[in-house]
């Protein structure tokens, strides 16, 4: 694969200061889920040809973010590929495609492919029936004409769902690879929208392949996995824990999936998974400690200090973490605040007593961490068609706010708006990762390393 590098006049190896994962640690979406990089010191200014240490063309697009494990970077690419790059120079070390044959074997994979082809034929028939039904209703036809069409429409939907249950939601707006991989420093796990979960050694050797279930959520699956208590925990429909060693299902918790990813809290020495739907589930055995503390649509909660913060459409909630991970423990709402009533794809970040959250259209809400009161609100200028899908991050004492058109605003944190830089790059949707003096960001086409 062709790789493009921009060579700078000093040793690139010296830039890789620190790492997010060694053996035993867990690193995934937003590294530890908080979006905070307190020891990083990246540049605040860059462009397509300024402060670019290297860039590498990837085999396909994706909305996922990168994961940095020692000297390796892991990132997903459509339609079903896991890519490993060298963090020092961007060289692709290996890439692995995960197919139905890996999971089901050749014979069943062939049957699945045949079923999908049949489903595509039925989809054409479904569109014809839908048009007939719409025309009948517009013409004022009675139930004797519309009811058979509605029954046929539902029958086709059921049949298509049955035929494509192993094909998952690959064709949704999220694609098949929106979930960010996760690693414990020894194994890297990738989750696809098709319902397939695959584990590799960091050297690229396949450990196990598992079909969990099809996602039933609209726009396709986007929930990233987490690692806790020796398990990789995924959320397609139920919250499911798989043994990290062999992919065996350990437990299953009946709690509704959302688009946002779960985060892990340590409570009384126990790992507790907090979902975007507001459930708290014990990682050891799948016990649901509480449910529906909040209901987020597209973004994730964030754990900071002794509380979990959830910034939804119009409502922001802070819930105090209990002292113990027991079913009798009480999850108390510390405060509720009001935010902009708009969709939020970006998850908030908490820093120095303030919560930073951005709506899809670029309205920044900065709220007091202790009271929930609004500190200030600002409509950000991301330029033409800029939508905020990347989550904000804190690095080098600055707030980084990106949008899907490649524009990133860099702000000085505080109780008033102070913009220090505006940067342009190719479009991206996933949150960047910061290590030492470097920023790693997965663009639509290329993987970038930005450095001093």
Phi, psi and omega in degrees: 000135181292137181231135180251131179234144170253117185269132177253167194270025173214170188292118182296330182300329182292343182282338184277081181258111180090171181201153181276337185219132164241176184304128178103335177279160177244129179222133182206229182301129184055031181066279177252013178088350184265335185077014182253133179228075189293336182263358182279155178216066185278168173291156177257354181230136177199171173202190181297338181228016179235129180060025174266110178288313173202160169218144184228129177289134181259159185289342181196170179280168175187154173266000185284168176254169179276159174234126180256122181233102183060240180263012182243149172241133177244136180208148179269154175218142177297148000269341187198048188238138171251128184245137175244125180241156173281124184292336183287314187232359178083003179297134174286118181277318175197160173216140185232129174265136181246119184240173176299332178296322178298325186270313190255346188092163188296318185295310180291325178299322178295320178295321178298317179298320178294320178297320179295320178297319177296319180298322180295324176296317180293331178295324177294318177297320180299318180297323178295314180296321180297319178295319178298318180295317180297318180295318180298317179293321179293330179277359178080023180294150180276181183297331181297335178264319185278328184299315177299323179294320179295321178294320179294321179299314180293322178298318178295319178299316180297318181293318179296318178300320180292319182290332185252017184296336176261000177266344175065207186252041185297335186263006177290173182300332180283347186073201184254356190226030180292330179294134176279138178298170178219148182215151173256013181092345178242318180240142172243133183244132178242140183240128181250155179296344179288352184098000181268134174241133183227142179240136177230154167291162181292346175274354175103008179275129179296128178262309177199158179227136187216133168265123183265295178183167178277142174284141180247008183272146182295157179070357179095163185288140178219357186286124179278150179280164171230158175246129179205136174056039178074018182229148169260128188247123184239156184223090174267298175237298169269163171275119189236133176255128177247140177297127184296335183283320188226001179080003180295137178289125183262314176205165181219126180247130181277089177216135192297138177278148173232182178283330181290158183267151175286161175230162184246130175246147173261118183232115180056034181084356181255146176276129180235128180269124178252122185265166177292340176277000176090018177266149172240120188233131181289124184293333184295318187222002178082011178294128177277113182278325175199162182216155177057041171296329178199172178222102177268151180269295188244342183256180186244158171286170177224138177262131176213127183055244186248028183214160171247134183245133181232119183248099182258195180283097177090351184221134178238132185233137171244124181241125180289134176287134178289170181282333182229155179264059179246156180295338180278347182292144183259131176261101187266134174288119181281318175197161172233136180232170181251130175242183178296139179273071177221161178295144178234113172268330180277134177273151185286167172229143183246133182205127171052045175084004182234148176250127180249120178224145184231137176279170180303323183272004174094026175266120182269124171254124173246121187235153178287127183296329186271334185241339184082004180283144180290127177271309171200162178228139185213132172277119183273149180257099178261007179084190187294126174062022179285123176241138185270098172256321177294141178280145178295152180225160176241125178205140177061024181079016180231157176260126179253121182237113183252166176223167187283000174263006177095358179276133175234126175262138177246123184243150168278127181293153180151186186270008171220156183283126178217104181272130182250340180199155175225125187234150180237138177212183176291159181304144175208157183239336183271155179290140177287165177238140183241127177225120180058237180261019183241150170240131177248126181222136179267109177278179180299322184246325188238155168265131184244145165241117178257130181208169180287000000 
